[in-house]
Amino acid sequence: GISDVECQGFDALGSLGASPPKPCIVWSCGGGAKNDMWLKMRERKIADICGREAGAKVCRAENTEASFGSAILAAATFN
């Protein structure tokens, strides 16, 4: 499912040299961020790739509008 694809993306980023190589925290926005079950499922899948001891956490972003995530990514390109 979608969370599997997300985990494959994190694996790919790590293998390409992302720092840290696995996420410690993932901020969720968009429609799925309003669904507690979806957040728990993502957290469980991310913990699978990071290792349970890594403490990877999925949190609901303060602003859950889907455009918020895009704005964060766009702003990060200016650092």
Summary of the structure (lengths in Angstrom):
residues: 79
radius of gyration: 12.7
end to end distance: 33.1
largest distance: 34.2
contacts: 191
relative contact order: 0.19
helix: 59%
strand: 10%
